[in-house]
Amino acid sequence: MNHRLAENRSLRRLLHILTPLLLLMACIAIINLAPVWPTQSATARIATPTTTSAAANAPGTTPTPAPTATAVSAPSPTTPPPTATPRPTLPADAVVTLLGPPEAAVFATAGAITFYWTWPLPLAADERFRLYLLTAAGEQPVAELAEPNVGRGYRADVRPAALDETAAPIGWQVHLETIAGQRLASSSARTLTLRTP
């Protein structure tokens, strides 16, 4: 009887030791699989079209139907002109979040400046991020990315020697754009300063 009691105690002790380890391993597995599961915001982006074609948005213009060939003996039905495929609406929580450099950061002109940002959704085939410097002459594009390059985030390295303007401070901003140049989302603007070493 004592032998059985000792076995039960050993089994209980083993279960007390292994249970937390097994739970920890299950939690780690769930966390690692979480990025694979689709999110509600990604599904909402695909399912909600709202944009119309540029011709429909232009004031004072109406679409002109394309000419159709007609038979001499009987009229043929007219075919409506093709319309642009509407672009899905971005969810309200889809924001370009700047991670670095921080506001009013100071950089030496000899090194590189690394810009980081995140975006919660995958990019469509015709979308890209463009990093702009905000100068007195306007926006100067300095980098372009069409896919994440730091996990699910984005990183762009810019050499100060490649910049047209080095006056202090220099503003910068990231825009999500289509390849045609239509802006879909923008980050907040930040500034940086360049100093000669």
N, C-alpha and C positions, 0 to 999 in steps of 0.2 A: 504494500500500500504506500509506504514511504517513497518507494522508487517511482510510482506513478505520480505522486504529488510533486516530486522533484522534477519530473518530466514536464508536468503542466506549468510549473513555475518557470522552467527554462523556456518553454514555448511562449509564455506570456512576456517574458523579458525580451525575447527575440522580436516579438510583434511590437512591443513598445519602442524598440530601437529602429526597426525597419519601417514602421508606419510613417513617421515624419519624413524619412528619406524618400519613400515612394510618393508621398504627397508633394514634396519639393520637386521631384522629377516630373510629375504630372503638370505642375504649374509652369515649369520651364518649357515643357513641350507645347503647352497652350500659348504661352507668350511668343514663342518662335513661330507658331503657325498663324498668329493674329494678323500680321501684315498681308497674308495671302487671302484672307477672307475679304470679300468686297464690302465697302462701306455704303451706307445709305446715301451720302453726299455724292459718291461717284455714280451711283445708279440714277440719282435725280438729275445729274448733269446730262446724262444720255437721254433721259426720257422727256425733257421739257423744251421743245423748240419754241422760240419767240421771235427771232430776228427775221426781217423780211428783206427782199432784194433792194439794192440801191436805187433802182428805178422807181420802186413804190415809195421810197422815202423822199425822193427829190420833189420839192414843191412845184406845183403847176405842171406836172407831167403825168400823162396817163399811158399805160402800156398800149402799144399798137400791135394788133394781131398780125402775125406773119402772113404774107400772101399765100393762098392755096390755089392749086390748079383745079379747074373745073372742067367737067366733060361738057360737050356741046349739047348732048341730048338730055341730060339730067343734072341738076345741081348736086354737088357733093357737100357733105357736112364740113364745117370749118373746124380746124384743130387749134385749140388755144396755144399760145406761145409757151415755150418752156419757162419755168420759173427757177430761181436760185434755190438750192437746198437750204432750208433754215438752219442756223447754227444753234445748238442747244444753249439754254440760259445757264450761267454759272450759279451755283448755290450761294446764298448770302454769306455763308461761313468760308467760302473759298477766297482766301486772302494771301497775297504775296507777303511773306513774313521775312523781314531782313534780320539776319543774325550777326553780321559783321561786315565791315568795321563799325564800331559804335559812332554815335553822333560826335562830331568835332574831333575825330581822330587825327593824329599828326603822323606823317610818313616822311622818310628821307627820299629824296629824288633818285638816289642810287639803287634802291631796292625795288621790290615788286609789291603791289597792293593786292591783297586777296579779299574778294567780296564773296559773302555767303548768304543764301536765302533758301527758303523752303516754299513748297506749294503742295496742298493736300491731295491733289488729283493727278492722274496720269495725263500727259499731254497728248492731244490729238495729232494725227500725222501732219497737219498743216499749221501747227502751233509751235512757238519758240519763245524763249525769253531773250530780251535784249537789255543790256546794261548801258545806261546813258549817263554821261556827265552833263550837268546843267550849267552851261557857261553863258556869258553875256551875249555871245553870238547865237545861242540856241542850244538844242540838244545835240550832243556828239556821241554817236554809238561807239562803244569801245569793246564790247564782247557780245557774243550770241551763243546760246545753248539750246539744243533741241531735245535733250534728255538729261535726267539726273546723273551727276558724276560723283557724288559723295553720298552713298546709300540712297536715300530718297530725297536728298537735298541737292543744291546746286552750288558750284564754286567757279569763280572766274578770276584769273590772275591777270593783272594789267601792269605794265611797266610805265612809270611816270614819264619816261622819255618819249613814249608814243602819244602823249596827250598834247593837244593843241594849246591848251591853256593851263598855266600853272599858278595863276593868281590865287590868293587866299581869300576866303575859303572857296572850295569847289563843291558844288552840289552834285549829288548822284541819285539815281532812281532806277528801279527795275520794272520793265513792262512785259506783260504776257501779250504777245501779238500773233496774228496770223501771218503766214508767209507774204500775203498781199499787203501787210502793214496795218491791218485793223487792230486797234488796241482793245483787249478784252478785260484786262485787269492791270492795276498798277500798285506798286509798293508806296510806302510813305517816302518822302525825300529826306536825305541826310546830307551832311557836309563833311568835308575832310580838308586838311591843310597839308601842303607839301613844303618841306624845309630842305635847304641845301646843307649837306653835312659839313 
